[in-house]
Every structure is written in structure tokens, then in C-alpha cells.
Amino acid sequence: MPTWLRYVLLQLPGALLAAVVLLLFWDETGLPGWIGVVVFVLWVAKDAVLYPFLRRAYEPPSPSGGERLVGRRGVAREELRPYGQVQVNGELWRARAADGSGKPIPAGAEVVVRGAERLTLIVERAPS
């Protein structure tokens, strides 16, 4: 769902409540109807003006750290037994071999990122 639509849907209850309150007060105060319309338009305009400032709060979280590298290929810069360093997208990362057999991944071998735990990539040797 687009961010702007999520924002609009979450603002609808407040706008509807404002409209109901304005209708109730309009009957009680005897004010001209155009004043209620102006107040409602200002209420909606307030939400439109605030959207650029609040947009990031309504966006879904984006992958960060090593999570954004899952599926990418890299090169082992040192032997992984099971920990070592790999280079992925020109960045040097701490890595752990995903293979539970205890067989180390040699330096210079091509690896594929299979996951991430905090700032440590989980890698396995790329198929030849």
C-alpha cells in the first residue's frame, strides 16, 4: 500500500470526527454554514501540510545493515572457519560460514549472503 494512502486512511477517522463535531456545533450556535466548511477545509489542509514531515513515520521499515545484502555475491577476504571477513558490494563485512559441517571457506572463494545477524553476514560458498 502506498505511503500516502496509508496516511490518508489513518487521517480519515479524525476528519470524520471533526465533521461530526462541526455539525453538532453548527446546530447549537447558529453560525453560518460556510464557517463550518472553512474550518473543515482547514482541518484537512493541516493534514496535507503535515504529510511531508510525517511521511517517514508511515513508510514500512526498510532492510538495514546486512539484511539488504541477502542474495548478493561477495569474496572471502580471509578464511572463514567459521568467522572471517568478506567483501560484498565493495564493503568489508564480518561473516560467519552458514555450513554447519565445520569445513572452512578458503580466502578468495566466492560466497553468497544467506542472512544476517546484526552486523555479521551469514554466507555460504557460491556454487561453481
C-alpha positions in Angstrom: 0.0 0.0 0.0 1.5 3.4 -0.9 2.6 5.6 2.0 0.3 8.5 1.0 -2.8 6.1 1.0 -1.8 4.7 4.4 -1.6 8.3 5.7 -5.0 9.3 4.3 -6.7 6.2 5.7 -5.3 6.9 9.2 -6.4 10.6 9.0 -10.0 9.7 8.0 -11.3 9.0 11.5 -10.0 12.4 12.7 -11.6 14.2 9.7 -14.9 12.4 10.2 -14.9 13.2 13.9 -14.1 16.9 13.1 -17.1 16.9 10.6 -19.5 15.5 13.2 -18.4 17.9 15.9 -18.7 20.8 13.5 -22.2 19.7 12.5 -23.2 19.4 16.2 -21.9 22.9 17.0 -23.4 24.4 13.9 -26.9 23.4 15.1 -26.2 24.7 18.6 -24.5 28.0 17.7 -26.5 29.1 14.7 -23.2 30.1 12.9 -23.4 30.3 9.1 -22.6 27.0 7.3 -19.7 28.5 5.4 -17.7 28.9 8.6 -18.1 25.1 9.3 -16.9 24.4 5.8 -13.9 26.7 6.1 -12.9 25.0 9.4 -13.3 21.6 7.9 -11.2 22.5 4.9 -8.5 24.0 7.2 -8.5 20.7 9.2 -7.9 18.7 6.0 -5.4 21.2 4.8 -3.5 20.8 8.1 -3.2 17.1 7.4 -2.0 17.8 3.8 0.7 20.2 5.0 1.9 17.8 7.7 2.2 14.9 5.4 5.8 15.7 4.1 7.0 15.9 7.7 5.3 12.7 8.9 5.7 10.6 5.7 8.7 8.6 7.1 6.7 7.5 10.1 4.1 5.9 7.8 6.7 4.1 5.5 7.3 0.5 6.0 10.7 -0.2 7.5 13.4 -0.8 5.0 16.1 -3.5 5.5 19.2 -2.2 7.1 22.6 -3.4 7.7 23.4 -6.8 6.4 19.7 -7.7 5.7 19.9 -5.6 2.5 22.7 -7.8 1.2 20.9 -11.1 1.3 21.3 -12.9 -2.0 24.3 -10.8 -3.1 27.6 -12.4 -4.0 31.0 -11.5 -2.5 34.5 -12.7 -1.9 36.0 -14.2 1.2 39.0 -11.9 2.2 40.2 -14.4 4.7 39.5 -18.0 5.6 36.1 -18.4 7.3 36.4 -21.0 10.0 33.6 -20.3 10.8 34.2 -16.5 11.2 36.2 -14.2 8.9 35.8 -11.2 6.6 34.1 -11.0 3.2 33.8 -8.2 0.7 30.3 -7.6 -0.6 29.4 -4.6 -2.9 32.8 -3.1 -2.1 32.2 -3.2 1.6 34.2 -5.3 4.1 31.9 -7.3 6.5 32.4 -9.7 9.3 30.9 -13.0 8.2 30.1 -16.5 9.5 30.0 -19.6 7.3 26.5 -21.0 7.2 27.7 -24.5 6.6 27.4 -26.4 9.9 29.9 -29.1 8.8 32.9 -27.1 10.1 34.6 -27.1 6.7 36.2 -23.6 6.3 35.6 -21.4 3.3 39.0 -20.5 1.8 40.2 -16.9 1.2 39.4 -15.7 -2.3 36.4 -18.1 -2.6 33.2 -16.6 -4.0 30.4 -16.5 -1.4 26.6 -15.8 -1.3 25.0 -14.0 1.5 22.2 -16.1 3.0 21.3 -14.0 6.0 22.4 -11.5 8.7 22.6 -11.4 12.4 23.1 -7.8 13.5 26.3 -6.8 11.6 27.5 -10.3 10.8 26.7 -11.8 7.4 25.8 -15.5 7.2 27.4 -16.7 4.0 27.9 -19.9 2.1 30.3 -20.8 -0.7 28.8 -19.9 -4.1 28.0 -22.8 -6.4 30.7 -23.2 -9.1 
